[in-house]
Amino acid sequence: MIFENVLKTISGWVLCLSAVLVMAVVLPRMFDLAFRQGTQTPFIVYSSVKDLFFMSGSTAEGQRVYRDETGRVYDRKSYMMATPLFWYRNVSAWGGMPEKIQGIRLTREAVEEGYQLFRYRPGDLKQAPVPLWPLLESASVFSDLRLPDTMFWNDGALIFENGLTRKKDQELTGKVNQALSEAGFSFPVKAVWGNPTTRKPHDDGYFIKDAKGGLFHLRQVRGGPVCMDTGITGIGDIRLVTVTEDRRREFYGYIITDDGKFHLLMQNNYRVLSPDLKNFDPETMGLIFMADLLGRTLVYGDTEKIHALRLGLDYHPIHSYEEERIQGLSSGASMVRSMLFPFVVQTRAEYGRGADLRLDFSDHTSFAGILFFLVLFMVIRKWRKGTFFFRLHEAALLFLFGVYGYFVLLAQIYPCFEKKGPKSAFGLR
């Protein structure tokens, strides 16, 4: 009997905490949906036809709007016709592709070959959740890439293991680490960056950071490891290397350094290009890079401002644009939100990339909300029970969880309004 009562008590608390967690996810999201103002982030492309940035996005009412940086509004077809290097398939189908832009003759094949797009998100700065990589063949005689039987991980040195037999591959481990040493690598390995998938046009291997902060390039060429010292210096400590592996083969990818700078790692002798991105903060801002036949476009920003920069083929700035964003909650709604919700359980990663469970705490104004719901509960307690007195665990729920604890008690998940008599189904009084 005692054991049964203990189980009922535990199950009651589990239900209480589960309800709190669910409300900490759902209620703030419902509040945001009800009171959020502004529009979604517009998608920005550069028009080499009009030498202007063009935006497409939705209004707060959900209406789709196409406009340029001057504020002029277009219909969808006119918008695409003004940006043919991005919407070339539709424009070609309409027969509207210009023969030349800026003196360069355009063909559909040339436009397709010159196109590239990649995105950076602040969440990319985090370490890969599964630090296990395959060393693919970078000079394969086959048209497709194939996963090898062995994978490697970082244990100060690179350790290779056969995925089928679960045994360490001593020979390959020795060859790869010897290749690193011969290239001047200083152990232990500090970081490994690469793109461990076969769903790409070719393989550019991995970039590995050594104990001195140097960056080395490791590939497998015709069955053997090849390591090169990139010789990159003077850009600061490297936090992230993202390998893009595009058919254009203009660069290996991009680098984020500890000073917040964005750099492109070119395939020509590991040359580093550093576009001047005004106010770029990799901790809070996402970035989109778009290459086309006539130049390069970088768009980056956060919830307050969007920046766009157009570069020529030589990566010198041609045109720039920025605009303020009306996004999120008003100052009054933000204060009410902080008062209502002492913490919020976030389940979505930044910029919509997968899931990322985390707990975000509100500022000190949440104490006012906790006090309000404590007094409100005392009033209800007085009305229902004839006394302001409440029990320690009820006070704990209110002080720790605020509005969430209030609703738990109000809904009698943790029964506080029960009449004298036998215990509830949860075993809690």
Secondary structure, 3 states (H helix, E strand, C coil): CHHHHHHHHHHHHHHHHHHHHHHHHHHHHHHHHHHCEECCCCEEEEECCCCEEEEEEECCCCCEEEEECCCCEECHHHHHHHCCCCCHHHHHHCCCCCCEECCEECCHHHHHHCCEEEEECHHHHCCCCCCCECCCECCCCCCCCCCCCEEEEECCCEEEEECCCCCECHHHHHHHHHHHHHCCCCCCCCEEEECCCCCCCCCCCEEEECCCCCEEEEEEECCEEEEEECCCCCCCCEEEEEECCCCCCCEEEEEEECCCCEEEEECCCCCEECCCCCCCCCCCCEEEEEECCCCEEEEEECCCEEEEEEECCCCCEEEEEEEECCEECCHHHHHHHHHHCCEEEEEECHHHCCEEEEEEECCCCHHHHHHHHHHHHHHHHHHHHCCCCCCHHHHHHHHHHCHHHHHHHHCCCCCCCCCCCCCCCCCCC
